[in-house]
């Protein structure tokens, strides 16, 4: 039997590795920025249209930040002074939710193949929406007073709250 021997020059590989990693980081940052821009465009299209269009105008993406976990971009209405975004997205005890950010995130996550990241928050939100629908149904039937409905809605919000992970 003949033996084979392969000699590899690791010095050339080690010398080229940092440049390849830097190039990969630039490419991945461009991809993340592209997905964020898609989320912003979709959310502006799905946003409920009011008289002033303040909600639509407030949706934006922050600058990308490098963290130990990777590149992160905050997308939403942060710091814009618009308060009705939360009420439109999740609803109140009187108004049904009109999701625009979750819908945009789900479409963008599905398009990018990152739907796994949207799933953990989605299941909690689904439970919250079902609970709120149940409260509205009881209100319509007259089984619950408005004061009790407000308390029940607040309790649902506290128990089924989605918490953002803290970055170190």
ZIGI-V615532 format. One record per backbone hydrogen bond with DSSP energy under -0.5 kcal/mol. NH is the residue of the N-H (numbers start at 0). CO is the residue of the C=O. If there is no record, write none. Layout:
BEGIN
NH,CO
NH,CO
END
This chain:
BEGIN
7,5
9,7
12,8
13,9
14,10
15,11
16,12
17,13
19,15
20,16
21,17
22,18
23,19
24,20
25,21
26,22
27,23
28,24
29,25
30,26
31,27
32,28
33,29
34,30
35,31
36,32
37,33
38,34
39,35
40,36
41,37
42,38
43,39
44,40
45,41
46,42
49,47
56,52
57,53
58,54
58,55
59,75
61,73
64,71
66,64
66,69
69,66
71,64
75,59
79,76
82,80
85,82
86,82
87,83
88,84
89,85
90,86
91,94
97,87
103,99
104,100
105,101
106,102
107,103
108,104
109,105
110,106
111,107
112,108
113,108
114,108
116,113
117,113
118,114
119,115
121,117
122,118
123,119
124,120
125,121
126,122
127,123
128,124
129,125
130,126
131,127
132,128
133,129
134,130
135,131
136,132
137,133
138,134
139,135
140,136
141,137
141,138
142,137
143,137
148,144
149,145
150,146
151,147
152,148
153,149
154,150
155,151
156,152
157,153
158,154
159,155
160,157
162,160
END
